């Protein structure tokens, strides 16, 4: 199985192509798309072109992308959402299913620590896969792919919680 992890961004869009053969994982390709200091429409088009080419040559079975988080500013969340939209559009054009993971899930999958710092992510990608990841975006993308490939182990079935007595009350009940 081949999974492409994508850490979306309009300044830097990290990607990591990870293949699983049996229980072994290997990074086939990884890097960062950097559209330069252009206006937003150009950067989005640059990322779209790069991802379409990547998805085509990788033979991806799935795309793993980071979920949206609000961060410190609504504007940043909006711009990140636009970059994610480009990833989703490119995946749809390629006919490849998309899975979404929180940053903490990806960090946990790669380092064993859901609160790992950027330098830890880079070092673990280098240690496990021999990649020379210099930017956290690339390491994050690899982590997203690893997260998806290990999701069976990470997502054991959990029984649905039983509703509490407070939730079962209807309006007007005392």
C-alpha positions, 0 to 999 in steps of 0.5 A: 500500500502506498500513502501520500501524506500532505502537510498543507500550507500556502508558503510550504506544502510538505509531502511524504510518499510512504509504502508498506510491504508487509510490516515494513515501511519505507519512504519512497519520496518526500519534500516540500513544495515552495511556491515562493513569494507570490499572490495566493492564487498563484501559490494555490495553483503551484501547489495544485500542479505539484500535488497532481503530478505527485499523486500521478507518479506515486500510484497512491492508494490513499492521501493522508492530510492534516485536519484544520485547526484554528491556531492563533488567528482566524485568517491563518485558519482560512488560508490553511483551509484554502490549501487543504481545499487544493489537496482535496481537489487534487486527490479527487481528480486523481480518484484517491480517497482522503483520510484526515488526522489531527496533528497529535495523531500524526506525531504519536504515530511517528514519535510515540509522543502526541506533543512532539516538537518539530525537531523531534519529528525531523530527527525521527523521520531521519532516524527511521527512514534515512530521509534528510528532512530539513523542514518540519513540513516534510517530517509532518507529511511523512508522519501523516502517511505513517499514521494512516498506514498504522491506523488499524493498530492506532484505532482499535474499536471503542464501544460507544459511550452510554448516554448519561442520565443528564443527556437522557432528560427531555425538555421540561423534565425535572 
